[in-house]
Amino acid sequence: MSARSPQVAWKIWLDFKRLHLSLNGLTAVDLAKAFTFAAERGWARGALNAPVSSDEPNGNDVLITSTLFGDLLCTFPTGLTRAEAAEVRAAIALAPPSWRAKAEHSNLMINLPRGGAA
């Protein structure tokens, strides 16, 4: 199930998490779109999985985005087109430098095709 927009992907991912559903129905592209939505709102900041002050603006969204990024890194990208692989890479590029460093040796990046499938 590929989400239609980053905002839809974000909402779908939140529903999966709130209902404690397996993420098997979400692809790397779905999670990348959801992360793009969050990153574009400035929610991808600080240290990955670090505590966030309750006084911080959008603190809850920052924590949720950190969890989303971890979910994205654990996905196994299969059968991606070149465009989809590029979309996943573009989403990772929106992350803070310390988050991108963790992504380098993640399941996602190790298995992400260089150019994607034809």
N, CA, C and O atoms as a GROMACS GRO file, in nm:
protein
  472
    1MET      N    1   0.085  -0.116   0.000
    1MET     CA    2   0.000   0.000   0.000
    1MET      C    3   0.090   0.123   0.000
    1MET      O    4   0.151   0.157   0.101
    2SER      N    5   0.095   0.187  -0.113
    2SER     CA    6   0.175   0.309  -0.119
    2SER      C    7   0.085   0.428  -0.092
    2SER      O    8  -0.017   0.446  -0.157
    3ALA      N    9   0.123   0.508   0.004
    3ALA     CA   10   0.043   0.624   0.043
    3ALA      C   11   0.041   0.727  -0.069
    3ALA      O   12   0.137   0.738  -0.146
    4ARG      N   13  -0.066   0.801  -0.076
    4ARG     CA   14  -0.081   0.900  -0.182
    4ARG      C   15  -0.002   1.027  -0.156
    4ARG      O   16   0.046   1.090  -0.251
    5SER      N   17   0.013   1.065  -0.034
    5SER     CA   18   0.086   1.188  -0.001
    5SER      C   19   0.161   1.168   0.129
    5SER      O   20   0.131   1.076   0.206
    6PRO      N   21   0.260   1.253   0.155
    6PRO     CA   22   0.330   1.242   0.283
    6PRO      C   23   0.236   1.256   0.404
    6PRO      O   24   0.254   1.187   0.504
    7GLN      N   25   0.139   1.345   0.395
    7GLN     CA   26   0.047   1.363   0.508
    7GLN      C   27  -0.038   1.239   0.531
    7GLN      O   28  -0.062   1.201   0.645
    8VAL      N   29  -0.085   1.177   0.424
    8VAL     CA   30  -0.163   1.053   0.437
    8VAL      C   31  -0.075   0.944   0.496
    8VAL      O   32  -0.118   0.869   0.584
    9ALA      N   33   0.049   0.933   0.449
    9ALA     CA   34   0.141   0.832   0.502
    9ALA      C   35   0.164   0.854   0.651
    9ALA      O   36   0.168   0.758   0.728
   10TRP      N   37   0.180   0.979   0.693
   10TRP     CA   38   0.199   1.012   0.835
   10TRP      C   39   0.079   0.963   0.916
   10TRP      O   40   0.096   0.899   1.020
   11LYS      N   41  -0.041   0.994   0.869
   11LYS     CA   42  -0.162   0.956   0.943
   11LYS      C   43  -0.178   0.804   0.949
   11LYS      O   44  -0.218   0.750   1.052
   12ILE      N   45  -0.147   0.736   0.839
   12ILE     CA   46  -0.157   0.590   0.838
   12ILE      C   47  -0.056   0.530   0.937
   12ILE      O   48  -0.092   0.442   1.014
   13TRP      N   49   0.068   0.579   0.934
   13TRP     CA   50   0.170   0.528   1.026
   13TRP      C   51   0.127   0.551   1.171
   13TRP      O   52   0.141   0.463   1.255
   14LEU      N   53   0.075   0.671   1.200
   14LEU     CA   54   0.028   0.699   1.337
   14LEU      C   55  -0.080   0.601   1.379
   14LEU      O   56  -0.080   0.553   1.492
   15ASP      N   57  -0.172   0.573   1.288
   15ASP     CA   58  -0.279   0.476   1.320
   15ASP      C   59  -0.221   0.339   1.350
   15ASP      O   60  -0.264   0.273   1.445
   16PHE      N   61  -0.125   0.295   1.269
   16PHE     CA   62  -0.061   0.165   1.293
   16PHE      C   63   0.002   0.162   1.432
   16PHE      O   64  -0.012   0.064   1.504
   17LYS      N   65   0.072   0.270   1.469
   17LYS     CA   66   0.140   0.275   1.599
   17LYS      C   67   0.038   0.281   1.714
   17LYS      O   68   0.054   0.211   1.815
   18ARG      N   69  -0.064   0.362   1.700
   18ARG     CA   70  -0.164   0.376   1.807
   18ARG      C   71  -0.238   0.246   1.832
   18ARG      O   72  -0.275   0.214   1.945
   19LEU      N   73  -0.260   0.171   1.724
   19LEU     CA   74  -0.333   0.045   1.736
   19LEU      C   75  -0.240  -0.074   1.760
   19LEU      O   76  -0.286  -0.188   1.770
   20HIS      N   77  -0.111  -0.047   1.771
   20HIS     CA   78  -0.009  -0.150   1.794
   20HIS      C   79  -0.014  -0.258   1.686
   20HIS      O   80  -0.001  -0.378   1.715
   21LEU      N   81  -0.033  -0.215   1.562
   21LEU     CA   82  -0.035  -0.308   1.449
   21LEU      C   83   0.105  -0.331   1.397
   21LEU      O   84   0.193  -0.246   1.410
   22SER      N   85   0.126  -0.447   1.338
   22SER     CA   86   0.252  -0.475   1.271
   22SER      C   87   0.267  -0.378   1.154
   22SER      O   88   0.169  -0.345   1.088
   23LEU      N   89   0.389  -0.335   1.129
   23LEU     CA   90   0.413  -0.242   1.018
   23LEU      C   91   0.429  -0.315   0.885
   23LEU      O   92   0.467  -0.253   0.786
   24ASN      N   93   0.401  -0.445   0.881
   24ASN     CA   94   0.418  -0.522   0.759
   24ASN      C   95   0.340  -0.466   0.641
   24ASN      O   96   0.380  -0.485   0.526
   25GLY      N   97   0.231  -0.396   0.666
   25GLY     CA   98   0.152  -0.339   0.558
   25GLY      C   99   0.208  -0.209   0.503
   25GLY      O  100   0.156  -0.156   0.405
   26LEU      N  101   0.312  -0.157   0.566
   26LEU     CA  102   0.372  -0.031   0.522
   26LEU      C  103   0.507  -0.057   0.456
   26LEU      O  104   0.587  -0.136   0.507
   27THR      N  105   0.530   0.007   0.345
   27THR     CA  106   0.656  -0.010   0.271
   27THR      C  107   0.758   0.095   0.313
   27THR      O  108   0.726   0.190   0.385
   28ALA      N  109   0.880   0.077   0.268
   28ALA     CA  110   0.984   0.178   0.293
   28ALA      C  111   0.942   0.312   0.233
   28ALA      O  112   0.972   0.417   0.290
   29VAL      N  113   0.874   0.309   0.121
   29VAL     CA  114   0.829   0.434   0.057
   29VAL      C  115   0.722   0.500   0.144
   29VAL      O  116   0.724   0.622   0.160
   30ASP      N  117   0.629   0.423   0.198
   30ASP     CA  118   0.527   0.479   0.287
   30ASP      C  119   0.593   0.548   0.406
   30ASP      O  120   0.557   0.661   0.440
   31LEU      N  121   0.688   0.480   0.468
   31LEU     CA  122   0.754   0.537   0.585
   31LEU      C  123   0.840   0.658   0.548
   31LEU      O  124   0.849   0.754   0.624
   32ALA      N  125   0.902   0.653   0.430
   32ALA     CA  126   0.981   0.768   0.384
   32ALA      C  127   0.892   0.889   0.362
   32ALA      O  128   0.929   1.001   0.396
   33LYS      N  129   0.773   0.866   0.305
   33LYS     CA  130   0.679   0.976   0.284
   33LYS      C  131   0.633   1.034   0.418
   33LYS      O  132   0.624   1.155   0.434
   34ALA      N  133   0.604   0.946   0.512
   34ALA     CA  134   0.562   0.992   0.645
   34ALA      C  135   0.673   1.073   0.711
   34ALA      O  136   0.648   1.177   0.772
   35PHE      N  137   0.798   1.026   0.698
   35PHE     CA  138   0.909   1.098   0.757
   35PHE      C  139   0.928   1.233   0.689
   35PHE      O  140   0.957   1.332   0.755
   36THR      N  141   0.911   1.237   0.559
   36THR     CA  142   0.921   1.364   0.486
   36THR      C  143   0.821   1.464   0.540
   36THR      O  144   0.854   1.581   0.561
   37PHE      N  145   0.698   1.419   0.563
   37PHE     CA  146   0.595   1.506   0.620
   37PHE      C  147   0.642   1.565   0.753
   37PHE      O  148   0.632   1.686   0.775
   38ALA      N  149   0.694   1.481   0.839
   38ALA     CA  150   0.739   1.526   0.972
   38ALA      C  151   0.862   1.617   0.962
   38ALA      O  152   0.868   1.721   1.028
   39ALA      N  153   0.957   1.578   0.880
   39ALA     CA  154   1.081   1.656   0.868
   39ALA      C  155   1.053   1.795   0.811
   39ALA      O  156   1.115   1.893   0.852
   40GLU      N  157   0.961   1.803   0.718
   40GLU     CA  158   0.928   1.932   0.658
   40GLU      C  159   0.861   2.026   0.759
   40GLU      O  160   0.856   2.147   0.736
   41ARG      N  161   0.810   1.973   0.867
   41ARG     CA  162   0.750   2.054   0.972
   41ARG      C  163   0.848   2.085   1.085
   41ARG      O  164   0.812   2.149   1.183
   42GLY      N  165   0.972   2.040   1.070
   42GLY     CA  166   1.075   2.068   1.171
   42GLY      C  167   1.073   1.974   1.289
   42GLY      O  168   1.133   2.004   1.392
   43TRP      N  169   1.006   1.860   1.275
   43TRP     CA  170   0.994   1.766   1.386
   43TRP      C  171   1.112   1.669   1.394
   43TRP      O  172   1.126   1.598   1.493
   44ALA      N  173   1.195   1.665   1.292
   44ALA     CA  174   1.314   1.579   1.295
   44ALA      C  175   1.430   1.665   1.346
   44ALA      O  176   1.500   1.729   1.269
   45ARG      N  177   1.446   1.664   1.477
   45ARG     CA  178   1.552   1.748   1.537
   45ARG      C  179   1.599   1.685   1.667
   45ARG      O  180   1.534   1.597   1.724
   46GLY      N  181   1.713   1.734   1.712
   46GLY     CA  182   1.770   1.682   1.836
   46GLY      C  183   1.838   1.548   1.812
   46GLY      O  184   1.859   1.506   1.698
   47ALA      N  185   1.872   1.484   1.921
   47ALA     CA  186   1.935   1.352   1.913
   47ALA      C  187   1.828   1.246   1.892
   47ALA      O  188   1.717   1.256   1.945
   48LEU      N  189   1.862   1.144   1.816
   48LEU     CA  190   1.768   1.037   1.788
   48LEU      C  191   1.731   0.965   1.917
   48LEU      O  192   1.818   0.925   1.994
   49ASN      N  193   1.603   0.948   1.941
   49ASN     CA  194   1.548   0.879   2.058
   49ASN      C  195   1.586   0.944   2.191
   49ASN      O  196   1.588   0.877   2.294
   50ALA      N  197   1.616   1.073   2.188
   50ALA     CA  198   1.651   1.144   2.312
   50ALA      C  199   1.525   1.199   2.376
   50ALA      O  200   1.426   1.226   2.308
   51PRO      N  201   1.527   1.216   2.507
   51PRO     CA  202   1.412   1.277   2.574
   51PRO      C  203   1.389   1.420   2.522
   51PRO      O  204   1.483   1.488   2.482
   52VAL      N  205   1.264   1.461   2.523
   52VAL     CA  206   1.227   1.596   2.479
   52VAL      C  207   1.149   1.661   2.592
   52VAL      O  208   1.061   1.599   2.652
   53SER      N  209   1.180   1.784   2.620
   53SER     CA  210   1.112   1.858   2.726
   53SER      C  211   0.965   1.877   2.690
   53SER      O  212   0.931   1.900   2.573
   54SER      N  213   0.880   1.868   2.789
   54SER     CA  214   0.737   1.891   2.766
   54SER      C  215   0.709   2.036   2.730
   54SER      O  216   0.602   2.068   2.679
   55ASP      N  217   0.806   2.124   2.758
   55ASP     CA  218   0.791   2.266   2.724
   55ASP      C  219   0.829   2.294   2.579
   55ASP      O  220   0.799   2.402   2.527
   56GLU      N  221   0.894   2.200   2.516
   56GLU     CA  222   0.939   2.222   2.378
   56GLU      C  223   0.820   2.224   2.282
   56GLU      O  224   0.733   2.137   2.289
   57PRO      N  225   0.817   2.322   2.192
   57PRO     CA  226   0.709   2.325   2.094
   57PRO      C  227   0.708   2.197   2.010
   57PRO      O  228   0.812   2.153   1.962
   58ASN      N  229   0.593   2.138   1.993
   58ASN     CA  230   0.577   2.014   1.917
   58ASN      C  231   0.661   1.900   1.974
   58ASN      O  232   0.702   1.811   1.899
   59GLY      N  233   0.686   1.901   2.103
   59GLY     CA  234   0.770   1.798   2.165
   59GLY      C  235   0.721   1.657   2.138
   59GLY      O  236   0.802   1.568   2.110
   60ASN      N  237   0.592   1.636   2.145
   60ASN     CA  238   0.536   1.503   2.118
   60ASN      C  239   0.562   1.461   1.974
   60ASN      O  240   0.596   1.345   1.948
   61ASP      N  241   0.546   1.554   1.881
   61ASP     CA  242   0.572   1.523   1.741
   61ASP      C  243   0.720   1.491   1.716
   61ASP      O  244   0.754   1.407   1.632
   62VAL      N  245   0.807   1.558   1.790
   62VAL     CA  246   0.951   1.531   1.779
   62VAL      C  247   0.980   1.388   1.824
   62VAL      O  248   1.054   1.315   1.757
   63LEU      N  249   0.922   1.347   1.937
   63LEU     CA  250   0.942   1.209   1.985
   63LEU      C  251   0.885   1.107   1.887
   63LEU      O  252   0.949   1.005   1.859
   64ILE      N  253   0.767   1.134   1.836
   64ILE     CA  254   0.703   1.043   1.742
   64ILE      C  255   0.786   1.031   1.614
   64ILE      O  256   0.800   0.923   1.558
   65THR      N  257   0.840   1.143   1.569
   65THR     CA  258   0.922   1.143   1.446
   65THR      C  259   1.048   1.061   1.465
   65THR      O  260   1.093   0.993   1.373
   66SER      N  261   1.105   1.067   1.584
   66SER     CA  262   1.224   0.987   1.613
   66SER      C  263   1.190   0.837   1.604
   66SER      O  264   1.268   0.759   1.550
   67THR      N  265   1.075   0.800   1.656
   67THR     CA  266   1.030   0.661   1.646
   67THR      C  267   1.006   0.621   1.501
   67THR      O  268   1.044   0.512   1.459
   68LEU      N  269   0.944   0.709   1.426
   68LEU     CA  270   0.920   0.684   1.284
   68LEU      C  271   1.051   0.660   1.210
   68LEU      O  272   1.060   0.568   1.128
   69PHE      N  273   1.151   0.743   1.237
   69PHE     CA  274   1.280   0.727   1.170
   69PHE      C  275   1.340   0.590   1.201
   69PHE      O  276   1.395   0.524   1.113
   70GLY      N  277   1.329   0.547   1.326
   70GLY     CA  278   1.377   0.414   1.362
   70GLY      C  279   1.303   0.305   1.287
   70GLY      O  280   1.364   0.208   1.242
   71ASP      N  281   1.172   0.320   1.273
   71ASP     CA  282   1.093   0.223   1.195
   71ASP      C  283   1.138   0.221   1.050
   71ASP      O  284   1.150   0.114   0.989
   72LEU      N  285   1.162   0.339   0.994
   72LEU     CA  286   1.208   0.348   0.856
   72LEU      C  287   1.340   0.274   0.838
   72LEU      O  288   1.358   0.202   0.740
   73LEU      N  289   1.432   0.293   0.930
   73LEU     CA  290   1.564   0.230   0.918
   73LEU      C  291   1.558   0.078   0.928
   73LEU      O  292   1.647   0.009   0.878
   74CYS      N  293   1.454   0.026   0.991
   74CYS     CA  294   1.441  -0.119   1.008
   74CYS      C  295   1.368  -0.187   0.892
   74CYS      O  296   1.362  -0.310   0.887
   75THR      N  297   1.313  -0.109   0.802
   75THR     CA  298   1.238  -0.171   0.692
   75THR      C  299   1.332  -0.240   0.594
   75THR      O  300   1.450  -0.206   0.584
   76PHE      N  301   1.277  -0.336   0.523
   76PHE     CA  302   1.352  -0.407   0.420
   76PHE      C  303   1.295  -0.364   0.285
   76PHE      O  304   1.184  -0.403   0.250
   77PRO      N  305   1.370  -0.285   0.209
   77PRO     CA  306   1.318  -0.234   0.082
   77PRO      C  307   1.322  -0.342  -0.025
   77PRO      O  308   1.430  -0.391  -0.060
   78THR      N  309   1.208  -0.379  -0.075
   78THR     CA  310   1.204  -0.480  -0.180
   78THR      C  311   1.130  -0.427  -0.301
   78THR      O  312   1.028  -0.359  -0.288
   79GLY      N  313   1.181  -0.458  -0.418
   79GLY     CA  314   1.115  -0.426  -0.542
   79GLY      C  315   1.092  -0.279  -0.569
   79GLY      O  316   0.993  -0.243  -0.633
   80LEU      N  317   1.179  -0.194  -0.521
   80LEU     CA  318   1.160  -0.051  -0.542
   80LEU      C  319   1.204  -0.011  -0.683
   80LEU      O  320   1.300  -0.064  -0.737
   81THR      N  321   1.132   0.083  -0.739
   81THR     CA  322   1.174   0.142  -0.866
   81THR      C  323   1.285   0.242  -0.837
   81THR      O  324   1.312   0.273  -0.721
   82ARG      N  325   1.349   0.291  -0.940
   82ARG     CA  326   1.453   0.393  -0.922
   82ARG      C  327   1.395   0.516  -0.852
   82ARG      O  328   1.457   0.574  -0.763
   83ALA      N  329   1.276   0.555  -0.894
   83ALA     CA  330   1.213   0.673  -0.835
   83ALA      C  331   1.182   0.651  -0.687
   83ALA      O  332   1.201   0.742  -0.606
   84GLU      N  333   1.135   0.533  -0.652
   84GLU     CA  334   1.104   0.503  -0.511
   84GLU      C  335   1.231   0.501  -0.427
   84GLU      O  336   1.232   0.553  -0.315
   85ALA      N  337   1.338   0.440  -0.479
   85ALA     CA  338   1.465   0.437  -0.406
   85ALA      C  339   1.516   0.580  -0.385
   85ALA      O  340   1.568   0.613  -0.278
   86ALA      N  341   1.501   0.663  -0.486
   86ALA     CA  342   1.543   0.803  -0.475
   86ALA      C  343   1.458   0.876  -0.371
   86ALA      O  344   1.509   0.962  -0.298
   87GLU      N  345   1.330   0.844  -0.364
   87GLU     CA  346   1.241   0.908  -0.266
   87GLU      C  347   1.282   0.869  -0.124
   87GLU      O  348   1.278   0.953  -0.033
   88VAL      N  349   1.320   0.745  -0.104
   88VAL     CA  350   1.365   0.700   0.028
   88VAL      C  351   1.494   0.772   0.065
   88VAL      O  352   1.509   0.819   0.178
   89ARG      N  353   1.587   0.781  -0.030
   89ARG     CA  354   1.714   0.851  -0.003
   89ARG      C  355   1.690   0.999   0.028
   89ARG      O  356   1.754   1.056   0.115
   90ALA      N  357   1.597   1.060  -0.044
   90ALA     CA  358   1.566   1.202  -0.021
   90ALA      C  359   1.509   1.223   0.118
   90ALA      O  360   1.538   1.323   0.183
   91ALA      N  361   1.427   1.130   0.164
   91ALA     CA  362   1.371   1.140   0.299
   91ALA      C  363   1.482   1.131   0.403
   91ALA      O  364   1.486   1.209   0.497
   92ILE      N  365   1.573   1.036   0.385
   92ILE     CA  366   1.685   1.021   0.480
   92ILE      C  367   1.769   1.149   0.482
   92ILE      O  368   1.818   1.189   0.587
   93ALA      N  369   1.784   1.212   0.367
   93ALA     CA  370   1.864   1.334   0.358
   93ALA      C  371   1.803   1.450   0.437
   93ALA      O  372   1.874   1.545   0.472
   94LEU      N  373   1.674   1.443   0.467
   94LEU     CA  374   1.608   1.547   0.547
   94LEU      C  375   1.636   1.534   0.697
   94LEU      O  376   1.608   1.626   0.773
   95ALA      N  377   1.691   1.422   0.737
   95ALA     CA  378   1.718   1.397   0.879
   95ALA      C  379   1.839   1.478   0.926
   95ALA      O  380   1.926   1.513   0.845
   96PRO      N  381   1.846   1.507   1.055
   96PRO     CA  382   1.964   1.574   1.110
   96PRO      C  383   2.089   1.487   1.087
   96PRO      O  384   2.078   1.365   1.073
   97PRO      N  385   2.206   1.549   1.082
   97PRO     CA  386   2.329   1.474   1.055
   97PRO      C  387   2.350   1.353   1.147
   97PRO      O  388   2.393   1.248   1.100
   98SER      N  389   2.321   1.368   1.276
   98SER     CA  390   2.343   1.255   1.367
   98SER      C  391   2.247   1.140   1.335
   98SER      O  392   2.283   1.023   1.353
   99TRP      N  393   2.128   1.170   1.289
   99TRP     CA  394   2.032   1.066   1.250
   99TRP      C  395   2.080   0.998   1.122
   99TRP      O  396   2.073   0.876   1.109
  100ARG      N  397   2.129   1.079   1.027
  100ARG     CA  398   2.179   1.022   0.900
  100ARG      C  399   2.297   0.929   0.925
  100ARG      O  400   2.313   0.828   0.857
  101ALA      N  401   2.380   0.964   1.022
  101ALA     CA  402   2.494   0.878   1.054
  101ALA      C  403   2.447   0.740   1.099
  101ALA      O  404   2.507   0.639   1.063
  102LYS      N  405   2.339   0.737   1.177
  102LYS     CA  406   2.285   0.607   1.221
  102LYS      C  407   2.224   0.531   1.104
  102LYS      O  408   2.220   0.408   1.105
  103ALA      N  409   2.177   0.603   1.006
  103ALA     CA  410   2.113   0.540   0.890
  103ALA      C  411   2.214   0.466   0.802
  103ALA      O  412   2.177   0.370   0.734
  104GLU      N  413   2.337   0.509   0.801
  104GLU     CA  414   2.438   0.453   0.710
  104GLU      C  415   2.446   0.301   0.715
  104GLU      O  416   2.458   0.237   0.610
  105HIS      N  417   2.440   0.244   0.832
  105HIS     CA  418   2.457   0.098   0.847
  105HIS      C  419   2.326   0.030   0.885
  105HIS      O  420   2.327  -0.080   0.942
  106SER      N  421   2.216   0.095   0.854
  106SER     CA  422   2.085   0.039   0.887
  106SER      C  423   2.044  -0.068   0.786
  106SER      O  424   2.097  -0.075   0.675
  107ASN      N  425   1.949  -0.149   0.826
  107ASN     CA  426   1.892  -0.250   0.737
  107ASN      C  427   1.844  -0.186   0.608
  107ASN      O  428   1.866  -0.239   0.499
  108LEU      N  429   1.779  -0.072   0.621
  108LEU     CA  430   1.726  -0.002   0.504
  108LEU      C  431   1.836   0.032   0.405
  108LEU      O  432   1.828  -0.005   0.288
  109MET      N  433   1.939   0.101   0.450
  109MET     CA  434   2.043   0.150   0.358
  109MET      C  435   2.130   0.036   0.305
  109MET      O  436   2.177   0.042   0.191
  110ILE      N  437   2.152  -0.066   0.385
  110ILE     CA  438   2.232  -0.180   0.338
  110ILE      C  439   2.161  -0.251   0.224
  110ILE      O  440   2.224  -0.297   0.129
  111ASN      N  441   2.029  -0.259   0.233
  111ASN     CA  442   1.952  -0.333   0.134
  111ASN      C  443   1.884  -0.247   0.027
  111ASN      O  444   1.820  -0.300  -0.064
  112LEU      N  445   1.897  -0.116   0.038
  112LEU     CA  446   1.836  -0.028  -0.060
  112LEU      C  447   1.916  -0.036  -0.191
  112LEU      O  448   2.036  -0.009  -0.192
  113PRO      N  449   1.851  -0.073  -0.299
  113PRO     CA  450   1.923  -0.081  -0.427
  113PRO      C  451   1.982   0.054  -0.463
  113PRO      O  452   1.922   0.158  -0.438
  114ARG      N  453   2.099   0.051  -0.522
  114ARG     CA  454   2.167   0.174  -0.559
  114ARG      C  455   2.083   0.258  -0.654
  114ARG      O  456   2.064   0.378  -0.631
  115GLY      N  457   2.034   0.198  -0.757
  115GLY     CA  458   1.953   0.273  -0.852
  115GLY      C  459   1.808   0.231  -0.847
  115GLY      O  460   1.726   0.288  -0.919
  116GLY      N  461   1.775   0.134  -0.766
  116GLY     CA  462   1.641   0.080  -0.765
  116GLY      C  463   1.624  -0.020  -0.879
  116GLY      O  464   1.712  -0.032  -0.965
  117ALA      N  465   1.517  -0.089  -0.880
  117ALA     CA  466   1.488  -0.184  -0.988
  117ALA      C  467   1.447  -0.105  -1.112
  117ALA      O  468   1.401   0.009  -1.102
  118ALA      N  469   1.463  -0.166  -1.225
  118ALA     CA  470   1.430  -0.097  -1.351
  118ALA      C  471   1.283  -0.067  -1.362
  118ALA      O  472   1.239  -0.010  -1.461
   0.00000   0.00000   0.00000
